[in-house]
Amino acid sequence: MSQNILGVTLLKVYRLSSLASLKLNNSRLLKVVSKSSNERDLILQNEHRLRGSGALIRKD
């Protein structure tokens, strides 16, 4: 389910939880580092594309 947003470069993606610490059917948190705050805002503006996917985005 890969979606491309033009003009966005992700520098790093970190997993913030381990599989061992998860209960059944829980999600794993990811920290995503973008190139700039403008790119972060562009990602947040396109979060509507994720409806129904089970993925959630929050600004840090």
C-alpha positions as CSV (number, residue, x, y, z in Angstrom):
1,M,0.0,0.0,0.0
2,S,2.7,2.4,-0.9
3,Q,1.6,6.0,-1.7
4,N,3.8,8.6,-3.2
5,I,3.6,12.3,-2.4
6,L,5.5,14.4,-4.9
7,G,8.2,16.6,-3.3
8,V,8.6,14.6,-0.1
9,T,11.8,12.8,0.9
10,L,11.9,10.7,4.1
11,L,15.3,10.8,5.7
12,K,14.7,8.1,8.4
13,V,12.0,5.9,9.8
14,Y,12.4,4.4,13.3
15,R,10.4,1.7,15.0
16,L,9.6,2.9,18.5
17,S,8.3,-0.5,19.9
18,S,9.5,-4.0,19.6
19,L,7.5,-7.1,18.6
20,A,8.2,-8.6,22.0
21,S,6.5,-5.8,23.8
22,L,3.3,-6.0,21.7
23,K,0.0,-7.6,22.6
24,L,-2.0,-9.3,19.9
25,N,-3.5,-7.0,17.3
26,N,-1.6,-3.9,18.5
27,S,0.1,-1.5,16.1
28,R,3.8,-0.6,16.1
29,L,4.7,3.0,16.4
30,L,7.0,4.6,13.7
31,K,8.8,7.9,13.9
32,V,9.3,9.4,10.5
33,V,11.9,12.1,9.8
34,S,11.2,14.3,6.8
35,K,13.7,16.7,5.1
36,S,11.9,19.9,6.2
37,S,8.9,21.2,8.1
38,N,7.2,22.0,4.7
39,E,7.5,18.4,3.7
40,R,6.0,17.3,7.1
41,D,3.1,19.7,6.5
42,L,2.6,18.2,3.0
43,I,2.4,14.7,4.5
44,L,-0.2,15.9,7.1
45,Q,-2.3,17.6,4.4
46,N,-2.5,14.2,2.5
47,E,-3.4,12.1,5.5
48,H,-7.0,11.7,4.1
49,R,-5.5,9.2,1.6
50,L,-5.0,6.8,4.6
51,R,-8.7,6.5,5.5
52,G,-9.6,2.9,6.0
53,S,-6.0,1.7,6.0
54,G,-5.6,1.5,9.8
55,A,-2.7,4.0,9.7
56,L,-2.8,7.2,11.7
57,I,-0.6,10.3,11.5
58,R,0.1,12.7,14.3
59,K,2.2,15.8,14.4
60,D,5.0,15.7,17.0
